[in-house]
Amino acid sequence: AITIGLVLTNIIQPGNTVQISSNIEPFDVSRLSKPDSLFDIVIRMIPTNIFNSLSSGNILPIIFFSIVFGIGLLKLSESKKSNLLPIINEMFEIVTLITNFIIKLSPIGVFGLIIKSLNSTGLDLFNAVGYYVLTIFLGLSIHLFIVLPIILYISTGLSPLLHYKSMLKALTMAFSTSSSGATLPVTMTSVKNNANVSNDVSSFVLPLGSTVNMDGTALYECAGVLFISQIIGIELEFSQQLIIVITAFLASVGAAGIPSAGLVMIFIVLDAVGLGNHPQVPIIVGTMLAIDRPLDMMRTMVNVCSDTVGTVIIAKSEGETVVYK
């Protein structure tokens, strides 16, 4: 998915379709932060102080710590886990409530960013974003209707058409809610009832997939960073684009299953290639956020479809008989 986003954005170059720099105050490129190397990214993932990472919003160390913490939690006895898990679940509920409240207020901030964008660039930036939307839709469509069916057929020999028909309810739910987490119960029901996948496989693969297997989000983040670099007139070298691929994968793993989480995580990738402190970035991202809802609906559907394909493939590898209804 990341490769599709990378290739399409380099070919179509939506950020180069409109010149917006003429109305914006010049910026000295030397002031940009130095891009991370692959080694730097690995080092940055290991937190020296997890509380400092939490307070500063440094996501990669938080993702690394969460994975290690989860592995450690699995090693605990059932009695100890039963004491700790309710606390973690309650904390998750609190954070989700706070996040949803912030999302409800986000239109106010987006409105301010759009006003600033119109003042700085006129409608030119919106024209570029329009080409960007078409690029993302094309990439997501290729992954959804070409790549995933090929993977399913080669891996299992099953009919992609029957699979999509059986998962239609889950895909529709994903498209309407823009949340893979909210869609999870429907996805599990569809896989078990409409594809005859056992509860053992579906209850393990789908919750994990809804968190770490976000194909659409990874494609979106990769293409988004390239689009932003094209808009501000900075050409990224091959090594920097390779860093984008790796960081987009890590960021998609850490993205929450809530609406527009992928756009928030895009700042991780921007920081990795040294574009995080560019003054035009907030304006561009704010404009992207204004039209993010339809893109979020599409990429969530891709995420959920990828989860169902992966679940069926694993079920077949475990010797189960997958029968679509």
N, C-alpha and C positions, 0 to 999 in steps of 0.2 A: 504493500500500500504506500509506504514511504517513497519507494522508487517511482511509482506512478506519479505521485505528487511532484517529485523532483524533476522528472523528465518533462511532464506537461508544462510546468511553470517555466522551465528553461526554453521550451519550444515556443509556447504562446507568448511568454513575457508580458503578462497583463500590466505589470507596473511600468513598462516602457511605452505603453500605448498613448499615454498623455504626459505632457511635460508640465509639472506643477511647480518646479523650483523657482520660476521667475518671480513669483509673488511672495516668496518666503525669504526671511532674513538669512544671508549666507552663514554657513556653519563650517568651522575648521575641522576637517576630517581627523586631523591628528589628535583632537581632543577625545576621540572615541576610545573606549577601554580596549586593552589588548585582547584579541581573541584567545580563548583557551585552546590548548593542545589536547590531544586525546589523553595524554598522561595527566594533564591538569584536571580534566573532568573526573578521572578515576580517583585522584587524590581528593578532590573537592567532595566526592560522594561520601568519604569517611569522615564523620563528624568528630571534631575535637571536643565540642560542647553542644549537646543536643538542644539544650535550653536556649543557647545563643542562636542556633539555627532556627528554632521555632519563633523567637522574637524578631529575627531579621527577615523571616520569610524565605530562607535559603532552602529550596524544596528538595534538591537532590540528596543532601544528607538526611533529611527527614524520611525520604523514601527508603534509603539504605537502612536507617535505624528501624523503621517500621517492619521491614522484611526480617531483619535479625531478631527483633523483638517477637514477631510472630512465630519464628522458628523456635525461639526459646519458650514461648507460651505452649507450643505443642509438646514440648518435653516435660512439662509439669504434670503432676498427678491429677486425676479427675477432680479430687476434692479441692485442690488448690486452684485449678482452673475455674471451678464453679464459683469460687469467691471473687475471682478477678474479672471474669467475663461480663457479669452484670454491670460492673463499674465502667468497663470499656464501652459497652452498648449504650449506657446512659450518656456518657460523654459524646458518643457519636450522635445521639439524638439531639443533644444541646447544640453541637456544632452545626448540624443540619438545619436546625431552627434559625440560628443566627445567620447562616448562609442564605437561606430562603428570604429572610428579612432584608438582607443587603441586596439580593437580586430584585426585590420589589422596588427598592429605591434607585436601582441603577438607571432607569430611564431619565431621571433628573440629571445625573452626571453625563449620560450620553448626549442629552440635549445640549448641555453646555459645551461639550467637545465638538458637536456638530456645528454650533454657532461659531466657535473658534475656527473650525475648519473652513466654513464658508467665508469667513473674514480673511483667512490667509490665502486660500486657493480658489475660491469660487466653487463652481460645480465640476471643475476638472478632476478633483480627487474622486468624486462620486462616479465619474465616467470610468476611471481606472478600476475602482472597486467593482463596477458592473462586469468588466472583463474578468476580474478575479473570481467573481461568483460563478460565471460560466465555466471557468477553468476547474474550479472545485467540483461543480456538478458533473462535469465530464469525467474527472478522475474518479469520483465516487461511483458513477455509473459503470465505468470500466471494471472497477473492482467488484461491484455488486453483481453485475450481469455477465461478466466474462471470467474474471480470475477465480472467484469463489465457486462457480459451477464447475470449472475445469478441475479445481482442486478436489471437489466432492466426487466427481465422476472418476477421476484417476485413482483416488484413494479407496473408494468403496464400490464403484460400478453402479451406484444408485442414480436415479433420474433427478437432475437438478429441478426440473419443472414440478415433479411430485413433491420434492422437498420444500420448494417455495410455497406451493399450494398448502401444504400441511402446516407451515409456519406463518401463514398469512395473518393470523390473529395477533401473534407476537410482533410481527413486523409493523402491523398497523398501529399497535399500541406504542411501539418505540417511536414511530414517526410522529404520533400525536402528542406524546409526553416529553420527547427529547431527553429522556432519562432512562438509561439502561438499568439503573437500580430499581426504579418504579416498575419497569417492565419485567423484572426478573421472575415474579410469581407466574405471570402469564407465559413467559418463555419456558419455564420448567414444566408447566401443565401441557403446553403444546408438544414439547419434546417427548414427554412420557406418554401422553394419550394419542398423539397423532403420528409418532414415529416408533413407538414401542421400545423406547430406551428405558433401561432400568433406573430406579430411583438412586441406586448406588452411584452410577455414572453421572447422571444429570445433577444430583445434589452436590457433587464434588466439582464437576467441570464448569457448570454455568455460573455459580457465584464467583469462582476464581476468574472465569473469562470476562464477567461483567466489570471486573476491576483492572485486569492486566491486558486483556486481549481487545484493544481498542484500535482496530484498523483504520476506521474513518477518522478518528481523532488524530492519529499519527500522520495520515496523509494531509489533513488540514493544517496541522502545525508546521510541517515541512514546507508546504506550498505557501503558507502565510508568511513565514520568515523570508523566503525568497522574494515574495511579492513586495514586502516592506523594503528590502534592500534595493530592489529595482526602482521603487518610488523615490527613494532618497538619493538615487544615483550612485550607489556603492556596489561594485561588482565583486562577488564572492568567489574566491579561488576554489579549486577542486577540494583541497584539504579542508577548507571551511565548510563546504557543502557536505563533506563526509562527517564532519562534526555535527552538522544539522541533522543528518540521518540518525546518528547515535543518540543525540540529545532528544530528538523528537520521539524516539522509541521510549527513552526513560521517562520523558514528560507524559507520554500517553499512559504509561503504567501508573503514574502517580495522579492522573486526573480522576476526579470524583465523578460518580455516575449521576451528575445533576446537570441541568441546562447550562450551556455556555461555559462549562468547565474547561474545554479545550482551548478556548480563546484566552482564558486567564493563564493557563500553563504555557502559552506561547512566549511569555516573557523569560522563561527559563532558557529556551532556545535562543532568543535574542541576546541574552547575556553571554551565552556560550560563544557566540560569534562576534561579540564586542559591539553590538548595536543597541544594547539596553539603555545607554545614557544619551542616545541621540534625541534632541528636543522635538523632532517631528514625529517620533514614534507614538507618543500618546494620542496625537491628533489622528494618525492613520488607524491605530487600533480602535479608537473611539468610533471612527466612521465604519470600521469593519463590524464593531459590535452592534451598530444600528441595523445592519442587515443580516445579523448572525442567526436569527431564529430559523429561517428556512434551511440554511446550511446545517444548523444543529440538528434539525429534524432528520435530514438526509443522512448525516454521518452517524447518528444514533441508530438508525435503521441498519446501516452497514455494520456497525459494531455488534448489534444483536444477531444479525444474520451470520456473521462470522462465528459468533459463539455457538449457534445451533449447528453450523457445519462442523466445527471442531468437536462438538459433543457426539454427533453421529459417527464421525470418523473414529473417535476413541471407543465408542460402543462397538463398532464393527471389529476393531483391533482386539477387543476383549472377548470376541466370539459371540456377541449378541446378534440376534436376528432383527434387523431394522425393517419394519413394515409400515409404510405410509398409509394413512387413512384419509 
